[in-house]
Amino acid sequence: MSVRTSERVWAHSTHSGSELLMLLAIADFADDSGNAYPAVSTLAAKCRMTTRNANNILAALRASGELGVRMNAGPKWTNRYRITLTDGANKPSKPLKPASPPTPEAHFTPEAHFTLKPASPTPEAGFLKPLKPASDEPSLNHHEPSVTSAGPTGTVKGSSTSCPYSAIVDAYHEILPSLPRVRLMDGKTGAARQKAMREFWRWVLTSSKSDGTRRASSPDEALTWMRSYFARAGENDFLMGRTSRGASHAKWRCDLDFLLTDRGMKQVIERTEVPA
């Protein structure tokens, strides 16, 4: 918790009510620079509201410029939040740029026109050894993870955004609480699950409905579509176990992994009259 960040919110935020409460909740997890990584479900519980309401409020704060959000850029694929309010004015600083490179949270400002001298094979007398080339691995403290790898926060091929694993899992848990919970997002099981989520996410962003319109043209629209997809799954009696099943499916239960497959999409999409 950063007292400085909380004081900035109290002094300079233009919001009130639930929006102000959400900013203060984020400040409880933030450092002095305003960076925090709480899960949406954690913020929702802290503010005594549903996850859906929390997502709506976070979107409003992001639109106002007082909160920067990077999907899945925090530890364990949580969102990275940054409270952008400054100490000296009632307007927020510039929000986070979606494609900006990682920047260490260090208190070092280089002098104007200062440049590093190219490293020499042998250090000159009186000088330290040349700087070691930058590592591809990010630090654990307040650095953005790499987005060029094929890992959990890698950019989805065919779309312009990263797959928001945490937001998708939170939506699944909220809308379909009776189905098995997702507990593994690492190891072989987690890797396979992440791959399926990335492919599904890319499909939502690049495909069209039966009426010819796009399912989604932005990350927010894609997440909204996925929430509606989970809601339609909840109306499917077979998937929810409300109908009699044959012996081969007697003990079978629908879960997130099945909903991300072609068979799962067929069960949900082709059994609704709404163009999907």
C-alpha positions as CSV (number, residue, x, y, z in Angstrom):
1,M,0.0,0.0,0.0
2,S,1.2,3.5,-0.9
3,V,0.1,6.4,1.3
4,R,1.3,8.8,-1.4
5,T,-0.8,7.2,-4.1
6,S,-3.9,7.2,-1.9
7,E,-3.3,10.8,-1.0
8,R,-3.2,11.7,-4.8
9,V,-6.5,9.9,-5.3
10,W,-8.1,11.8,-2.4
11,A,-6.7,15.1,-3.5
12,H,-7.0,15.1,-7.3
13,S,-9.5,12.5,-8.5
14,T,-12.6,14.0,-10.2
15,H,-14.6,10.9,-9.4
16,S,-16.9,10.1,-6.6
17,G,-19.0,7.1,-5.4
18,S,-18.1,3.7,-6.8
19,E,-15.5,5.1,-9.2
20,L,-13.6,6.8,-6.3
21,L,-13.9,3.7,-4.2
22,M,-12.4,1.5,-6.9
23,L,-9.4,3.9,-7.4
24,L,-8.8,3.9,-3.6
25,A,-9.0,0.0,-3.7
26,I,-6.4,-0.1,-6.4
27,A,-4.2,2.4,-4.4
28,D,-4.3,0.0,-1.5
29,F,-2.2,-2.4,-3.7
30,A,-0.1,0.3,-5.5
31,D,3.5,1.5,-5.1
32,D,4.4,5.2,-5.0
33,S,4.3,5.4,-8.8
34,G,0.7,4.2,-8.9
35,N,1.4,0.7,-10.2
36,A,-0.6,-2.2,-9.0
37,Y,-1.5,-5.8,-10.0
38,P,-4.7,-6.9,-8.2
39,A,-7.1,-9.4,-9.8
40,V,-10.5,-8.1,-10.9
41,S,-12.2,-10.5,-8.5
42,T,-10.1,-9.2,-5.7
43,L,-11.1,-5.6,-6.4
44,A,-14.7,-6.6,-6.8
45,A,-14.7,-8.2,-3.3
46,K,-12.9,-5.3,-1.8
47,C,-15.5,-2.9,-3.2
48,R,-18.4,-5.1,-2.2
49,M,-19.7,-5.5,-5.8
50,T,-19.9,-8.1,-8.6
51,T,-17.1,-8.7,-11.0
52,R,-19.2,-7.5,-13.9
53,N,-19.8,-4.2,-12.1
54,A,-16.1,-3.9,-11.3
55,N,-15.2,-4.4,-15.0
56,N,-17.6,-1.6,-16.0
57,I,-16.2,0.8,-13.4
58,L,-12.6,-0.1,-14.4
59,A,-13.5,0.7,-18.0
60,A,-15.0,4.1,-17.0
61,L,-11.9,5.0,-15.0
62,R,-9.7,4.0,-18.0
63,A,-11.8,6.2,-20.3
64,S,-11.4,9.2,-17.9
65,G,-7.6,9.0,-18.1
66,E,-7.2,8.6,-14.3
67,L,-6.3,4.9,-14.7
68,G,-4.0,3.1,-17.1
69,V,-4.6,-0.6,-17.8
70,R,-2.5,-3.2,-19.5
71,M,-4.2,-6.5,-19.9
72,N,-2.3,-9.5,-18.5
73,A,0.9,-7.5,-18.0
74,G,1.1,-8.2,-14.2
75,P,2.3,-11.3,-12.3
76,K,0.4,-14.5,-13.0
77,W,-1.3,-12.7,-15.9
78,T,-3.2,-10.2,-13.8
79,N,-3.9,-6.8,-15.3
80,R,-1.3,-4.0,-14.7
81,Y,-3.0,-0.9,-13.4
82,R,-1.4,2.5,-13.0
83,I,-3.1,5.4,-11.3
84,T,-2.0,8.4,-13.5
85,L,-3.0,11.2,-11.1
86,T,-0.1,13.7,-10.4
87,D,0.7,15.6,-7.2
88,G,0.7,19.0,-8.8
89,A,-2.6,19.3,-10.7
90,N,-6.1,18.1,-11.0
91,K,-5.6,16.4,-14.3
92,P,-4.0,13.0,-14.8
93,S,-0.8,12.4,-16.5
94,K,-0.7,10.6,-19.9
95,P,-2.2,7.1,-19.7
96,L,-0.1,4.1,-20.4
97,K,0.7,3.6,-24.1
98,P,-0.4,0.1,-25.2
99,A,2.8,-0.6,-27.1
100,S,5.3,1.2,-25.0
101,P,8.5,-0.8,-24.0
102,P,9.2,-1.8,-20.4
103,T,10.5,1.0,-18.3
104,P,12.2,0.4,-14.9
105,E,10.7,2.3,-12.0
106,A,14.1,3.8,-11.1
107,H,14.8,7.3,-9.9
108,F,17.4,8.1,-12.5
109,T,17.2,10.8,-15.0
110,P,20.0,11.0,-17.6
111,E,21.5,14.4,-18.4
112,A,20.5,16.0,-21.7
113,H,22.6,14.9,-24.7
114,F,24.0,12.1,-22.6
115,T,24.9,9.0,-24.6
116,L,26.6,5.7,-23.8
117,K,30.0,5.2,-25.3
118,P,30.2,2.0,-27.4
119,A,31.7,-0.8,-25.3
120,S,35.3,-1.5,-25.8
121,P,36.7,-5.1,-26.0
122,T,39.0,-4.1,-23.1
123,P,38.0,-1.4,-20.6
124,E,39.9,1.8,-20.5
125,A,42.1,2.6,-17.5
126,G,40.1,4.1,-14.7
127,F,36.7,2.9,-16.0
128,L,34.4,0.1,-15.0
129,K,33.7,-2.8,-17.3
130,P,31.2,-2.1,-20.1
131,L,27.5,-2.5,-19.4
132,K,26.2,-6.0,-19.9
133,P,23.7,-6.3,-22.8
134,A,20.1,-6.0,-21.7
135,S,18.5,-9.3,-20.7
136,D,15.3,-10.6,-22.4
137,E,13.9,-11.6,-19.0
138,P,12.1,-8.9,-17.1
139,S,12.7,-8.1,-13.5
140,L,10.1,-9.2,-11.0
141,N,9.6,-5.6,-9.7
142,H,7.5,-3.1,-11.7
143,H,8.8,-4.0,-15.2
144,E,6.6,-4.9,-18.1
145,P,7.0,-8.5,-19.4
146,S,8.1,-9.1,-22.9
147,V,5.4,-9.3,-25.5
148,T,7.5,-10.7,-28.3
149,S,7.5,-14.3,-27.0
150,A,4.9,-16.9,-27.5
151,G,4.3,-17.0,-23.7
152,P,1.3,-16.1,-21.6
153,T,1.3,-12.4,-22.5
154,G,2.4,-12.8,-26.1
155,T,0.4,-10.9,-28.8
156,V,-2.2,-13.1,-30.5
157,K,-1.3,-13.7,-34.1
158,G,-3.9,-12.2,-36.4
159,S,-5.1,-9.6,-33.8
160,S,-3.7,-6.4,-32.3
161,T,-4.0,-7.3,-28.6
162,S,-2.9,-9.9,-26.1
163,C,-5.3,-12.5,-24.9
164,P,-6.7,-11.4,-21.5
165,Y,-6.5,-14.8,-19.7
166,S,-7.5,-13.5,-16.3
167,A,-10.5,-11.5,-17.5
168,I,-11.8,-14.5,-19.5
169,V,-11.4,-16.8,-16.5
170,D,-13.1,-14.3,-14.2
171,A,-16.0,-14.0,-16.6
172,Y,-16.4,-17.8,-16.8
173,H,-16.4,-18.1,-13.0
174,E,-18.9,-15.3,-12.6
175,I,-21.4,-16.3,-15.3
176,L,-21.1,-20.1,-14.9
177,P,-20.4,-20.6,-11.1
178,S,-21.8,-24.2,-11.1
179,L,-19.2,-25.4,-13.6
180,P,-15.7,-26.6,-12.6
181,R,-13.4,-23.8,-11.6
182,V,-10.1,-23.1,-13.5
183,R,-7.2,-23.7,-11.1
184,L,-4.2,-24.4,-13.3
185,M,-2.7,-21.8,-15.6
186,D,0.9,-23.1,-15.5
187,G,2.7,-26.4,-16.4
188,K,1.6,-28.5,-19.3
189,T,-2.1,-28.2,-18.5
190,G,-1.9,-24.4,-18.2
191,A,0.1,-24.1,-21.4
192,A,-2.5,-26.1,-23.4
193,R,-5.3,-24.0,-21.8
194,Q,-3.6,-20.8,-22.7
195,K,-3.1,-21.9,-26.3
196,A,-6.8,-22.7,-26.6
197,M,-7.7,-19.4,-25.1
198,R,-5.4,-17.5,-27.5
199,E,-6.9,-19.3,-30.5
200,F,-10.5,-18.6,-29.3
201,W,-9.6,-15.0,-28.6
202,R,-8.1,-14.6,-32.1
203,W,-11.2,-16.2,-33.6
204,V,-13.6,-13.7,-31.8
205,L,-11.6,-10.8,-33.0
206,T,-11.3,-11.9,-36.6
207,S,-14.5,-13.7,-37.4
208,S,-18.0,-12.6,-38.5
209,K,-21.5,-13.6,-37.3
210,S,-24.0,-15.4,-39.6
211,D,-25.4,-12.0,-40.5
212,G,-22.0,-10.8,-41.8
213,T,-21.2,-8.4,-39.0
214,R,-18.0,-8.6,-37.0
215,R,-18.2,-10.4,-33.6
216,A,-15.7,-7.8,-32.2
217,S,-13.5,-5.0,-33.4
218,S,-11.8,-4.2,-30.1
219,P,-10.6,-6.0,-27.0
220,D,-13.5,-4.6,-25.0
221,E,-16.0,-5.8,-27.6
222,A,-14.3,-9.2,-27.7
223,L,-14.6,-9.6,-23.9
224,T,-18.2,-8.6,-24.0
225,W,-18.9,-11.2,-26.7
226,M,-17.2,-13.9,-24.7
227,R,-19.4,-13.0,-21.6
228,S,-22.5,-13.4,-23.8
229,Y,-21.1,-16.7,-25.1
230,F,-20.8,-18.0,-21.5
231,A,-24.3,-16.7,-20.8
232,R,-25.7,-18.7,-23.7
233,A,-23.8,-21.7,-22.5
234,G,-25.7,-21.4,-19.3
235,E,-28.9,-21.6,-21.2
236,N,-27.9,-24.9,-22.8
237,D,-29.6,-27.7,-20.9
238,F,-27.3,-30.4,-22.2
239,L,-24.1,-28.5,-21.2
240,M,-25.5,-27.6,-17.8
241,G,-26.6,-31.2,-17.0
242,R,-30.3,-30.4,-16.9
243,T,-31.3,-33.1,-19.4
244,S,-30.8,-36.9,-19.3
245,R,-27.7,-38.2,-20.9
246,G,-26.5,-41.4,-22.3
247,A,-24.2,-43.8,-20.5
248,S,-21.1,-42.3,-22.2
249,H,-21.9,-38.9,-20.9
250,A,-23.4,-39.8,-17.5
251,K,-20.5,-38.4,-15.5
252,W,-19.3,-35.8,-17.9
253,R,-19.3,-32.1,-16.9
254,C,-18.9,-29.2,-19.2
255,D,-15.9,-26.9,-18.3
256,L,-14.0,-24.0,-19.8
257,D,-11.7,-26.2,-21.8
258,F,-14.7,-27.8,-23.6
259,L,-16.3,-24.4,-24.3
260,L,-13.1,-23.3,-26.1
261,T,-13.2,-26.3,-28.5
262,D,-15.0,-26.5,-31.8
263,R,-17.5,-29.0,-30.3
264,G,-18.2,-26.6,-27.5
265,M,-18.8,-23.7,-29.9
266,K,-21.1,-25.8,-31.9
267,Q,-23.2,-26.7,-28.8
268,V,-23.5,-23.0,-27.8
269,I,-23.6,-21.1,-31.1
270,E,-25.7,-23.4,-33.2
271,R,-28.4,-23.8,-30.5
272,T,-29.2,-20.1,-30.2
273,E,-31.3,-17.9,-32.4
274,V,-29.1,-14.9,-31.7
275,P,-26.5,-14.4,-34.6
276,A,-23.2,-15.5,-33.1
